[in-house]
Amino acid sequence: MAIKVEVFSSDSCPHCPGAVKVAEEAKADLTDLDIELEVVNINTEENRKRAIDYQIMAVPTIVIDGQVEFIGAPSKEEFVAKLKSI
């Protein structure tokens, strides 16, 4: 199963690197479970239109398969549990 994860972030955000790290670590952990993640880091300063399309007003925001699922950086456990529930 393939899942697209978009992490909306900003260079000035102190919490955004943590959200990106959680997504990348989950990607590595889930390969054994036949869950394939495509993780895309989207800088809201460079891609404002994409953020507006999702009505994102705060970063980090994580979108999974086109649905806003997390506002803020989730723990890895929360993130993995959400992915497994899809």
Rosetta constraint file for C-alpha pairs under 8 A:
AtomPair CA 1 CA 34 HARMONIC 6.45 0.50
AtomPair CA 1 CA 35 HARMONIC 5.12 0.50
AtomPair CA 1 CA 36 HARMONIC 5.96 0.50
AtomPair CA 2 CA 35 HARMONIC 6.07 0.50
AtomPair CA 2 CA 36 HARMONIC 4.63 0.50
AtomPair CA 2 CA 37 HARMONIC 5.82 0.50
AtomPair CA 2 CA 38 HARMONIC 7.32 0.50
AtomPair CA 3 CA 35 HARMONIC 7.34 0.50
AtomPair CA 3 CA 36 HARMONIC 6.18 0.50
AtomPair CA 3 CA 37 HARMONIC 4.96 0.50
AtomPair CA 3 CA 38 HARMONIC 6.21 0.50
AtomPair CA 3 CA 64 HARMONIC 7.09 0.50
AtomPair CA 3 CA 65 HARMONIC 6.17 0.50
AtomPair CA 4 CA 37 HARMONIC 5.89 0.50
AtomPair CA 4 CA 38 HARMONIC 4.80 0.50
AtomPair CA 4 CA 39 HARMONIC 6.25 0.50
AtomPair CA 4 CA 40 HARMONIC 7.77 0.50
AtomPair CA 4 CA 64 HARMONIC 5.82 0.50
AtomPair CA 4 CA 65 HARMONIC 5.10 0.50
AtomPair CA 4 CA 66 HARMONIC 7.90 0.50
AtomPair CA 5 CA 23 HARMONIC 7.71 0.50
AtomPair CA 5 CA 37 HARMONIC 6.80 0.50
AtomPair CA 5 CA 38 HARMONIC 5.91 0.50
AtomPair CA 5 CA 39 HARMONIC 4.80 0.50
AtomPair CA 5 CA 40 HARMONIC 6.19 0.50
AtomPair CA 5 CA 62 HARMONIC 6.92 0.50
AtomPair CA 5 CA 63 HARMONIC 5.77 0.50
AtomPair CA 5 CA 64 HARMONIC 4.65 0.50
AtomPair CA 5 CA 65 HARMONIC 6.40 0.50
AtomPair CA 6 CA 39 HARMONIC 5.93 0.50
AtomPair CA 6 CA 40 HARMONIC 4.79 0.50
AtomPair CA 6 CA 41 HARMONIC 5.91 0.50
AtomPair CA 6 CA 42 HARMONIC 6.71 0.50
AtomPair CA 6 CA 62 HARMONIC 5.73 0.50
AtomPair CA 6 CA 63 HARMONIC 5.06 0.50
AtomPair CA 6 CA 64 HARMONIC 6.45 0.50
AtomPair CA 7 CA 19 HARMONIC 7.17 0.50
AtomPair CA 7 CA 20 HARMONIC 6.43 0.50
AtomPair CA 7 CA 23 HARMONIC 7.92 0.50
AtomPair CA 7 CA 39 HARMONIC 7.38 0.50
AtomPair CA 7 CA 40 HARMONIC 6.14 0.50
AtomPair CA 7 CA 41 HARMONIC 4.81 0.50
AtomPair CA 7 CA 42 HARMONIC 5.88 0.50
AtomPair CA 7 CA 60 HARMONIC 6.82 0.50
AtomPair CA 7 CA 61 HARMONIC 5.96 0.50
AtomPair CA 7 CA 62 HARMONIC 4.63 0.50
AtomPair CA 7 CA 63 HARMONIC 6.47 0.50
AtomPair CA 8 CA 41 HARMONIC 6.13 0.50
AtomPair CA 8 CA 42 HARMONIC 4.76 0.50
AtomPair CA 8 CA 43 HARMONIC 5.91 0.50
AtomPair CA 8 CA 44 HARMONIC 6.17 0.50
AtomPair CA 8 CA 51 HARMONIC 7.35 0.50
AtomPair CA 8 CA 59 HARMONIC 6.20 0.50
AtomPair CA 8 CA 60 HARMONIC 5.51 0.50
AtomPair CA 8 CA 61 HARMONIC 5.15 0.50
AtomPair CA 8 CA 62 HARMONIC 6.21 0.50
AtomPair CA 8 CA 63 HARMONIC 7.89 0.50
AtomPair CA 9 CA 13 HARMONIC 7.08 0.50
AtomPair CA 9 CA 16 HARMONIC 5.40 0.50
AtomPair CA 9 CA 17 HARMONIC 8.00 0.50
AtomPair CA 9 CA 41 HARMONIC 7.08 0.50
AtomPair CA 9 CA 42 HARMONIC 6.09 0.50
AtomPair CA 9 CA 43 HARMONIC 5.02 0.50
AtomPair CA 9 CA 44 HARMONIC 5.88 0.50
AtomPair CA 9 CA 59 HARMONIC 5.30 0.50
AtomPair CA 9 CA 60 HARMONIC 4.93 0.50
AtomPair CA 9 CA 61 HARMONIC 6.99 0.50
AtomPair CA 10 CA 16 HARMONIC 6.76 0.50
AtomPair CA 10 CA 43 HARMONIC 5.31 0.50
AtomPair CA 10 CA 44 HARMONIC 5.76 0.50
AtomPair CA 10 CA 45 HARMONIC 6.39 0.50
AtomPair CA 10 CA 59 HARMONIC 6.80 0.50
AtomPair CA 10 CA 60 HARMONIC 7.54 0.50
AtomPair CA 11 CA 16 HARMONIC 7.89 0.50
AtomPair CA 11 CA 43 HARMONIC 7.37 0.50
AtomPair CA 13 CA 17 HARMONIC 7.97 0.50
AtomPair CA 13 CA 59 HARMONIC 7.17 0.50
AtomPair CA 13 CA 60 HARMONIC 7.70 0.50
AtomPair CA 15 CA 19 HARMONIC 6.77 0.50
AtomPair CA 15 CA 60 HARMONIC 6.78 0.50
AtomPair CA 15 CA 72 HARMONIC 7.49 0.50
AtomPair CA 15 CA 73 HARMONIC 6.55 0.50
AtomPair CA 16 CA 20 HARMONIC 6.37 0.50
AtomPair CA 16 CA 59 HARMONIC 6.79 0.50
AtomPair CA 16 CA 60 HARMONIC 5.09 0.50
AtomPair CA 16 CA 73 HARMONIC 6.99 0.50
AtomPair CA 17 CA 21 HARMONIC 6.06 0.50
AtomPair CA 18 CA 22 HARMONIC 6.18 0.50
AtomPair CA 18 CA 73 HARMONIC 6.32 0.50
AtomPair CA 19 CA 23 HARMONIC 6.40 0.50
AtomPair CA 19 CA 60 HARMONIC 6.57 0.50
AtomPair CA 19 CA 62 HARMONIC 7.88 0.50
AtomPair CA 19 CA 72 HARMONIC 7.49 0.50
AtomPair CA 19 CA 73 HARMONIC 4.59 0.50
AtomPair CA 19 CA 74 HARMONIC 6.75 0.50
AtomPair CA 20 CA 24 HARMONIC 6.23 0.50
AtomPair CA 20 CA 41 HARMONIC 7.02 0.50
AtomPair CA 21 CA 25 HARMONIC 6.01 0.50
AtomPair CA 22 CA 26 HARMONIC 6.06 0.50
AtomPair CA 22 CA 73 HARMONIC 7.95 0.50
AtomPair CA 22 CA 74 HARMONIC 7.56 0.50
AtomPair CA 22 CA 75 HARMONIC 7.01 0.50
AtomPair CA 22 CA 76 HARMONIC 5.34 0.50
AtomPair CA 22 CA 79 HARMONIC 7.52 0.50
AtomPair CA 23 CA 27 HARMONIC 6.16 0.50
AtomPair CA 23 CA 39 HARMONIC 6.80 0.50
AtomPair CA 23 CA 76 HARMONIC 7.72 0.50
AtomPair CA 23 CA 79 HARMONIC 7.65 0.50
AtomPair CA 24 CA 28 HARMONIC 6.48 0.50
AtomPair CA 24 CA 39 HARMONIC 7.03 0.50
AtomPair CA 25 CA 29 HARMONIC 6.23 0.50
AtomPair CA 25 CA 76 HARMONIC 7.74 0.50
AtomPair CA 26 CA 30 HARMONIC 5.96 0.50
AtomPair CA 26 CA 76 HARMONIC 6.82 0.50
AtomPair CA 26 CA 79 HARMONIC 7.59 0.50
AtomPair CA 26 CA 80 HARMONIC 6.28 0.50
AtomPair CA 27 CA 31 HARMONIC 6.67 0.50
AtomPair CA 27 CA 36 HARMONIC 7.14 0.50
AtomPair CA 27 CA 37 HARMONIC 5.53 0.50
AtomPair CA 27 CA 38 HARMONIC 7.87 0.50
AtomPair CA 27 CA 39 HARMONIC 7.67 0.50
AtomPair CA 30 CA 34 HARMONIC 6.91 0.50
AtomPair CA 30 CA 35 HARMONIC 5.61 0.50
AtomPair CA 30 CA 36 HARMONIC 7.08 0.50
AtomPair CA 30 CA 37 HARMONIC 7.98 0.50
AtomPair CA 31 CA 35 HARMONIC 5.76 0.50
AtomPair CA 31 CA 36 HARMONIC 6.16 0.50
AtomPair CA 42 CA 46 HARMONIC 7.96 0.50
AtomPair CA 42 CA 47 HARMONIC 6.83 0.50
AtomPair CA 43 CA 47 HARMONIC 5.99 0.50
AtomPair CA 44 CA 48 HARMONIC 5.08 0.50
AtomPair CA 44 CA 50 HARMONIC 7.66 0.50
AtomPair CA 44 CA 51 HARMONIC 6.12 0.50
AtomPair CA 47 CA 51 HARMONIC 6.71 0.50
AtomPair CA 48 CA 52 HARMONIC 6.12 0.50
AtomPair CA 49 CA 53 HARMONIC 6.09 0.50
AtomPair CA 50 CA 54 HARMONIC 6.76 0.50
AtomPair CA 51 CA 55 HARMONIC 6.13 0.50
AtomPair CA 51 CA 56 HARMONIC 5.22 0.50
AtomPair CA 51 CA 57 HARMONIC 7.88 0.50
AtomPair CA 52 CA 56 HARMONIC 5.95 0.50
AtomPair CA 54 CA 68 HARMONIC 7.45 0.50
AtomPair CA 56 CA 61 HARMONIC 7.22 0.50
AtomPair CA 58 CA 71 HARMONIC 7.06 0.50
AtomPair CA 58 CA 72 HARMONIC 7.88 0.50
AtomPair CA 59 CA 71 HARMONIC 6.82 0.50
AtomPair CA 59 CA 72 HARMONIC 6.39 0.50
AtomPair CA 60 CA 71 HARMONIC 6.10 0.50
AtomPair CA 60 CA 72 HARMONIC 4.99 0.50
AtomPair CA 60 CA 73 HARMONIC 6.20 0.50
AtomPair CA 61 CA 68 HARMONIC 7.19 0.50
AtomPair CA 61 CA 69 HARMONIC 7.74 0.50
AtomPair CA 61 CA 70 HARMONIC 5.60 0.50
AtomPair CA 61 CA 71 HARMONIC 4.42 0.50
AtomPair CA 61 CA 72 HARMONIC 5.78 0.50
AtomPair CA 61 CA 73 HARMONIC 7.46 0.50
AtomPair CA 62 CA 68 HARMONIC 6.05 0.50
AtomPair CA 62 CA 69 HARMONIC 5.90 0.50
AtomPair CA 62 CA 70 HARMONIC 5.02 0.50
AtomPair CA 62 CA 71 HARMONIC 6.46 0.50
AtomPair CA 62 CA 72 HARMONIC 7.85 0.50
AtomPair CA 63 CA 67 HARMONIC 5.19 0.50
AtomPair CA 63 CA 68 HARMONIC 4.26 0.50
AtomPair CA 63 CA 69 HARMONIC 5.55 0.50
AtomPair CA 63 CA 70 HARMONIC 7.02 0.50
AtomPair CA 64 CA 68 HARMONIC 6.43 0.50
AtomPair CA 64 CA 69 HARMONIC 6.35 0.50
AtomPair CA 70 CA 74 HARMONIC 6.84 0.50
AtomPair CA 74 CA 78 HARMONIC 6.07 0.50
AtomPair CA 74 CA 79 HARMONIC 6.10 0.50
AtomPair CA 75 CA 79 HARMONIC 6.23 0.50
AtomPair CA 76 CA 80 HARMONIC 6.03 0.50
AtomPair CA 77 CA 81 HARMONIC 6.04 0.50
AtomPair CA 78 CA 82 HARMONIC 6.25 0.50
AtomPair CA 79 CA 83 HARMONIC 6.36 0.50
AtomPair CA 80 CA 84 HARMONIC 6.13 0.50
AtomPair CA 81 CA 85 HARMONIC 6.26 0.50
AtomPair CA 82 CA 86 HARMONIC 6.71 0.50
